[in-house]
Amino acid sequence: MVKQSRFSLRKFFRALGPGFITGASDDDPAGIATYAQTGAQFGYSQVWLAVLTTPFMIVVQEMCGRIGMVKGRGLASVIGARYGRRALTVVVVILVAVNAVNIGADLGAMASSMQLLFGLPFAMRLFLMTAIILTLQIFVSYKTYAKYLKYLTLSLFTYVVAAFVAHVDWSAVWQATRFPRIQLTRDYLFNIVAVLGTTITPYLFFWQASEEVEEEVAAGKLSAMDTGTPRVTANDIGRMRFDTVVGMVFSNAIMFFIIVTAAVTLHARGITNIETAAQAAEALRPLDGGMSTWLFALGIIGTGLLAVPVLAGSASYAVAELLGWRSGLYQKFKDAHGFYGIITIATVIGIGVNFTAIPPFKMLYYSAVLGGMLAPPLMIIIMRIASDPKTMGKHTNSFAMNVLGWIITIVMSLCAVGLLLQFLF
């Protein structure tokens, strides 16, 4: 009986792939900072967002994964074929710019968190983290890298434990989730855009589509030089959907517990604005005994090691597909200099973001808002591609997926427009 249990658990983890890694990488330092800021600033009043975004995130990422599987190409390549090179160029330039800012914010947060562990100068910590990430991404094979990326996500469970140790008023949480009190204020709307932008975010669209292609290459369904389309079965689609559902549910569950933990620790003590790693680490104070700062720092560094390669990789996939270069983490460095060069350039540009006057953890929050402003146009394109029979054949969106997809696209568009109007008038 014990052997069967172990086998089942091992089989479950083996079934997890791009969808799970995508969902886990969504809880990157920017996500942690944004969700912690949400709980600190608004208490439980925006915890309902974690429930609302779950089905929408599943639908959007499933569409991206399905596009990659069916076409055997990354999302950028499919957009270029459908809308032309000029439209793709605009999309790629925006994506690279947003990702560079997000990479910089994540690296800065990781370096700041290291200060809680080691007393090195900030610049030294920043360059050390950058060197480690680039070395791993360029010189470690994708198969090996992906295997261990899954285990970095375990650091996020510290927030789940902290929520139960902190004596949360679960009846108040349930009430705030069931009956949200929406405020039409700038700060409230600003935070909603930040949460949506770091949860349903552009770089994950490109990443999951490209990683599904890499899975097909690894499985021998598509060769590295193949320009055709792979044969996709119902079982393939089902496997991808299961993987995506698990990843997105995991991502949003962690978001829920971070908001709750920050609300009961930071908001309850009057800390409503997070600007430093030390302030953010206070959310894990219930786990103290000298461990809270270590757990927080390891969580930020672990999720950063997971997310920065995803950010840099998604930008590089898009650029390589625009320029017709070889792309893919299964490629060796000597065979794909351009692809790995873009990864390096995007990461190095991100370093420069840290030498501004904006505190690292505040920059994480602003990068989330930027993602929320720029996601809707991409979502419109994805919706049109995923529901087009000429592009997707028999694997188009179902009616329910179209409904959910357009709802979240409209909601995010309205939030972005509403925020702009708040600042203009």
Secondary structure, DSSP 8 states (H G I E B T S, - for coil): -HHHHHHHHHHHHHT--HHHHHHHHHSSHHHHHHHHHHHHHHTTTTTHHHHHHHHHHHHHHHHHHHHHHHHSS-HHHHHHHHH-HHHHHHHHHHHHHHHHHHHHHHHHHHHHHHTTT----HHHHHHHHHHHHHHHHHHS-HHHHHHHHHHHGGGGHHHHHHHHHTT--HHHHHHHHHS-----SHHHHHHHHHHHHHHS-HHHHHHHHHHHHHHHHHTTSS-TT--S-----HHHHHHHHHHHHHHHHHHHHHHHHHHHHHHHHTGGGT-----SHHHHHGGGGGG-SS-HHHHHHHHHHHHHHHHHHHHHHHHHHHHHHHHT----TTS-GGG-HHHHHHHHHHHHHHHHHTTSSS-HHHHHHHHHHHHHHHHHHHHHHHHHHHT-HHHHTT----HHHHHHHHHHHHHHHHHHHHHHHHHH-
